[in-house]
Amino acid sequence: MKVCFSVTVSGLVQGVYFRASSQQVAIDYGLSGYARNLADGNVELLICGEQTNVEKMLQWLQQGPPEAEVEDMRQEQVQWQEHSFFAIE
């Protein structure tokens, strides 16, 4: 089953390769969507793909890359959106 999740990650998540690392993990899992920095210091992601792989990505986001310090992660399932790749915005 294909699903999409909107995710906001907070903590030390900008300037630590969070978006680039997220993109690589998403590519590895065959997911599409995007990752972008927000003005408040958080990172927003849209993750779309097979539910099993989206769940794996959500689990990875709880820690992020080694340089990151994830303090909080909010996730919400949203309506399916078709994206052809995972972009860094």
Secondary structure, 3 states (H helix, E strand, C coil): CEEEEEEEEEEECCCCCHHHHHHHHHHHCCCEEEEEECCCCCEEEEEEEEHHHHHHHHHHHCCCCCCCEEEEEEEEEECCCCCCCEEEC
